[in-house]
Amino acid sequence: MMVLITYDVSTMDQEGQKRLKQVAKKCQSYGQRVQGSVFECLLEPAMLIDIKESLKEIINDTTDTIRFYNLGGNWKEKIDCIGVNHTYDPCGPLII
């Protein structure tokens, strides 16, 4: 299933800046950054549980927010982009 992960981490102090980097790094290990604080992640249900638990351990739940939008298996028809589109097809071939 395709899951869109968005986050807003308070960076008012050095700890917040550290959390922001940790959240971005964790999301990057599960998917593709499509905007500054937005990742598209093609996940199995167990992977979604894992990333949620990992992110819960990183954030400050009184100042930070992470949102998960489950686009399901038919996600290609639910994403539309206007302007520059630097994303990839996670189901397509990967050339390294």
PANUTI-303264 format. One record per atom (N, C-alpha, C): atom name; residue number from 1; x, y, z; residue in one letter. Coordinates in steps of 0.001 Angstrom, whole numbers. Each point is the difference from the previous one (the first is absolute). Layout:
BEGIN
REC   atomo   num      east     north        up   residuo
REC      CA   NUM         X         Y         Z         A
...
end
This chain:
BEGIN
REC   atomo   num      east     north        up   residuo
REC       N     1       843     -1176         0         M
REC      CA     1      -843      1176         0         M
REC       C     1       888      1238         0         M
REC       N     2      -488      1041      -626         M
REC      CA     2       739      1264       -18         M
REC       C     2      -472       841      1178         M
REC       N     3       962       490       776         V
REC      CA     3      -288       845      1146         V
REC       C     3       766      1303      -176         V
REC       N     4      -710      1098       159         L
REC      CA     4       617      1321       -29         L
REC       C     4       282       388      1446         L
REC       N     5      1251       300       306         I
REC      CA     5       381       405      1351         I
REC       C     5       410      1457       -43         I
REC       N     6      -641       802       839         T
REC      CA     6       335      1420       101         T
REC       C     6       339       304      1453         T
REC       N     7       875       966       191         Y
REC      CA     7       360       323      1377         Y
REC       C     7       301      1474       165         Y
REC       N     8      -186       444      1236         D
REC      CA     8       331      1353       413         D
REC       C     8       694      -124      1349         D
REC       N     9      1301       215        16         V
REC      CA     9       798      -135      1215         V
REC       C     9       459      1394       424         V
REC       N    10      -260       341      1241         S
REC      CA    10       409      1298       525         S
REC       C    10      1525        68        59         S
REC       N    11       551      1036      -615         T
REC      CA    11      1462       167       -22         T
REC       C    11       419      1249       757         T
REC       N    12      -748       332      1034         M
REC      CA    12       288      1197       789         M
REC       C    12      1266      -159       845         M
REC       N    13       432     -1233       210         D
REC      CA    13      1222      -230       768         D
REC       C    13       843     -1056      -714         D
REC       N    14      1182      -239       538         Q
REC      CA    14       914      -946      -619         Q
REC       C    14      -545     -1431        23         Q
REC       N    15      -718      -350      1055         E
REC      CA    15      -600     -1333        79         E
REC       C    15     -1022      -203     -1113         E
REC       N    16      -775      1040      -296         G
REC      CA    16      -981       -80     -1077         G
REC       C    16       669      -168     -1351         G
REC       N    17      1096       691      -218         Q
REC      CA    17       741      -139     -1256         Q
REC       C    17       536     -1419      -152         Q
REC       N    18       437      -584      1117         K
REC      CA    18       476     -1380       -13         K
REC       C    18     -1151      -959      -317         K
REC       N    19     -1171       223       618         R
REC      CA    19     -1171      -852      -272         R
REC       C    19      -406        89     -1463         R
REC       N    20        35      1209      -564         L
REC      CA    20      -370       188     -1398         L
REC       C    20       882      -855      -906         L
REC       N    21      1293        18       233         K
REC      CA    21       922      -808      -808         K
REC       C    21      -263     -1489       184         K
REC       N    22      -296      -402      1233         Q
REC      CA    22      -274     -1419       266         Q
REC       C    22     -1283      -465      -680         Q
REC       N    23     -1035       842        47         V
REC      CA    23     -1265      -351      -654         V
REC       C    23       212      -116     -1506         V
REC       N    24       694       959      -594         A
REC      CA    24       247       -33     -1442         A
REC       C    24       798     -1244      -388         A
REC       N    25      1016      -319       770         K
REC      CA    25       830     -1168      -297         K
REC       C    25      -819     -1283        93         K
REC       N    26      -842      -104      1012         K
REC      CA    26      -834     -1194       165         K
REC       C    26      -975      -130     -1170         K
REC       N    27      -651      1094      -376         C
REC      CA    27      -949       -44     -1129         C
REC       C    27       721      -341     -1298         C
REC       N    28      1204       520      -162         Q
REC      CA    28       767      -249     -1221         Q
REC       C    28       346     -1482      -144         Q
REC       N    29       118      -694      1121         S
REC      CA    29       317     -1426       -75         S
REC       C    29     -1219      -837      -405         S
REC       N    30     -1180       608        -9         Y
REC      CA    30     -1216      -717      -375         Y
REC       C    30      -605       469     -1317         Y
REC       N    31       396      1164      -493         G
REC      CA    31      -643       502     -1208         G
REC       C    31       757      1118      -667         G
REC       N    32      -705       713      -857         Q
REC      CA    32       564      1054      -835         Q
REC       C    32      -500      1362       461         Q
REC       N    33       930       943       246         R
REC      CA    33      -391      1362       333         R
REC       C    33      -565       649     -1258         R
REC       N    34     -1211       554        98         V
REC      CA    34      -616       678     -1138         V
REC       C    34      -126      1501       233         V
REC       N    35        79       415      1249         Q
REC      CA    35        82      1413       377         Q
REC       C    35       769        56      1307         Q
REC       N    36       281      1195       489         G
REC      CA    36       843       166      1175         G
REC       C    36      -311      -931      1153         G
REC       N    37     -1233       -64       416         S
REC      CA    37      -400      -836      1134         S
REC       C    37     -1076      -993      -400         S
REC       N    38        81      -499     -1234         V
REC      CA    38     -1003      -929      -518         V
REC       C    38       704     -1165      -694         V
REC       N    39      -393     -1221       387         F
REC      CA    39       569     -1205      -590         F
REC       C    39     -1108      -899      -516         F
REC       N    40       236      -595     -1171         E
REC      CA    40      -855     -1062      -525         E
REC       C    40       693     -1314       320         E
REC       N    41      -715      -890       690         C
REC      CA    41       592     -1263       434         C
REC       C    41      -880     -1165      -429         C
REC       N    42       573      -935      -729         L
REC      CA    42      -698     -1215      -394         L
REC       C    42       288     -1035      1080         L
REC       N    43     -1008      -301       835         L
REC      CA    43       215      -781      1217         L
REC       C    43      -912     -1211        94         L
REC       N    44       517     -1027       615         E
REC      CA    44      -819     -1128       461         E
REC       C    44      -580       422      1350         E
REC       N    45     -1116      -600       437         P
REC      CA    45      -599       394      1280         P
REC       C    45       976       -56      1182         P
REC       N    46       844     -1022        54         A
REC      CA    46       968      -106      1107         A
REC       C    46      1011      1139       -45         A
REC       N    47       373       422     -1200         M
REC      CA    47       948      1113      -137         M
REC       C    47      -617      1300       503         M
REC       N    48     -1300       186      -247         L
REC      CA    48      -682      1190       480         L
REC       C    48        11        37      1528         L
REC       N    49      -247     -1128       615         I
REC      CA    49        47       -71      1459         I
REC       C    49      1406       336       490         I
REC       N    50      1016      -548      -672         D
REC      CA    50      1397       252       393         D
REC       C    50       359      1478       -77         D
REC       N    51      -338       647     -1109         I
REC      CA    51       391      1401      -139         I
REC       C    51      -769       880       987         I
REC       N    52     -1258      -315       248         K
REC      CA    52      -759       770       987         K
REC       C    52       642      -105      1377         K
REC       N    53       369     -1204       395         E
REC      CA    53       628      -195      1310         E
REC       C    53      1351       720        69         E
REC       N    54       772       -92     -1059         S
REC      CA    54      1308       663       -35         S
REC       C    54      -138      1510       113         S
REC       N    55      -960       566      -730         L
REC      CA    55      -189      1448        21         L
REC       C    55      -550       475      1345         L
REC       N    56      -836      -814       638         K
REC      CA    56      -519       351      1328         K
REC       C    56      1135       172      1001         K
REC       N    57      1041      -812      -157         E
REC      CA    57      1142        69       906         E
REC       C    57       861      1238      -240         E
REC       N    58       -81       576     -1187         I
REC      CA    58       834      1153      -351         I
REC       C    58      -648      1321       389         I
REC       N    59     -1294       153      -297         I
REC      CA    59      -624      1315       113         I
REC       C    59      -339       385      1441         I
REC       N    60      -222      1286       171         N
REC      CA    60      -550       544      1243         N
REC       C    60     -1490       169      -278         N
REC       N    61      -835      -818       622         D
REC      CA    61     -1427        16      -348         D
REC       C    61      -750      1222       520         D
REC       N    62       689       920       666         T
REC      CA    62      -656      1246       402         T
REC       C    62       303      1151      -959         T
REC       N    63      1022      -178      -879         T
REC      CA    63       354      1078      -924         T
REC       C    63        50      -433     -1463         T
REC       N    64        83     -1295      -260         D
REC      CA    64       189      -513     -1357         D
REC       C    64     -1241      -759      -465         D
REC       N    65      -152       -90     -1319         T
REC      CA    65     -1129      -717      -590         T
REC       C    65       478      -837     -1174         T
REC       N    66      -489     -1234       -70         I
REC      CA    66       226      -851     -1169         I
REC       C    66     -1360      -520      -429         I
REC       N    67      -273       110     -1311         R
REC      CA    67     -1280      -459      -535         R
REC       C    67       264     -1086     -1037         R
REC       N    68      -858     -1018       -13         F
REC      CA    68        93     -1121      -926         F
REC       C    68     -1279       -36      -833         F
REC       N    69       152        73     -1304         Y
REC      CA    69     -1143       -75      -911         Y
REC       C    69       125     -1298      -782         Y
REC       N    70      -903      -939       241         N
REC      CA    70        33     -1284      -678         N
REC       C    70      -730       136     -1334         N
REC       N    71       758       -67     -1092         L
REC      CA    71      -583       106     -1334         L
REC       C    71      -381     -1361      -564         L
REC       N    72       338     -1078       719         G
REC      CA    72      -401     -1338      -391         G
REC       C    72       784      -571     -1164         G
REC       N    73      -568     -1045      -593         G
REC      CA    73       664      -686     -1096         G
REC       C    73      -236       646     -1347         G
REC       N    74     -1062       773      -138         N
REC      CA    74      -329       662     -1261         N
REC       C    74       482      1451        28         N
REC       N    75      1187       211       510         W
REC      CA    75       526      1335       273         W
REC       C    75       345       801     -1237         W
REC       N    76       363      -648     -1103         K
REC      CA    76       424       738     -1201         K
REC       C    76     -1100       928      -512         K
REC       N    77     -1251      -391       174         E
REC      CA    77     -1118       826      -458         E
REC       C    77      -335      1109       993         E
REC       N    78       606       -15      1184         K
REC      CA    78      -301       980      1033         K
REC       C    78      1041      1098       100         K
REC       N    79      1083      -107      -775         I
REC      CA    79      1060      1003        51         I
REC       C    79        13       773     -1309         I
REC       N    80       -69      1295       108         D
REC      CA    80        62       880     -1158         D
REC       C    80      1005      1091       333         D
REC       N    81       841       347      -938         C
REC      CA    81      1043       995       252         C
REC       C    81       -66      1095     -1046         C
REC       N    82       112      1227       448         I
REC      CA    82        84      1154      -891         I
REC       C    82      1390       605       200         I
REC       N    83       703       264     -1057         G
REC      CA    83      1352       548       117         G
REC       C    83      1043     -1100       -77         G
REC       N    84      1177       288       505         V
REC      CA    84      1118      -926       -80         V
REC       C    84      -305     -1241       836         V
REC       N    85       175     -1155      -596         N
REC      CA    85      -278     -1260       668         N
REC       C    85      1268      -841        -7         N
REC       N    86       700       -38      1125         H
REC      CA    86      1258      -735        96         H
REC       C    86      -165     -1342       701         H
REC       N    87     -1207      -534         2         T
REC      CA    87      -218     -1269       684         T
REC       C    87       358     -1158      -918         T
REC       N    88       -35     -1174       543         Y
REC      CA    88       281     -1215      -737         Y
REC       C    88     -1179      -947       172         Y
REC       N    89       -33     -1039      -805         D
REC      CA    89     -1035     -1024       118         D
REC       C    89       580     -1137       828         D
REC       N    90      -407      -147      1257         P
REC      CA    90       584     -1038       840         P
REC       C    90      -308     -1418      -475         P
REC       N    91      -973      -140      -891         C
REC      CA    91      -334     -1322      -541         C
REC       C    91       721      -265     -1314         C
REC       N    92       626      1030      -562         G
REC      CA    92       684      -132     -1269         G
REC       C    92      1422      -462       170         G
REC       N    93       720      -143     -1114         P
REC      CA    93      1401      -437        77         P
REC       C    93       866      1073       636         P
REC       N    94      1013      -457       720         L
REC      CA    94       938       904       641         L
REC       C    94      1355      -171      -665         L
REC       N    95       514      1066      -573         I
REC      CA    95      1286       -40      -679         I
REC       C    95      1015       732       859         I
REC       N    96      1052      -686       352         I
REC      CA    96      1019       599       874         I
REC       C    96      1246       289      -796         I
end
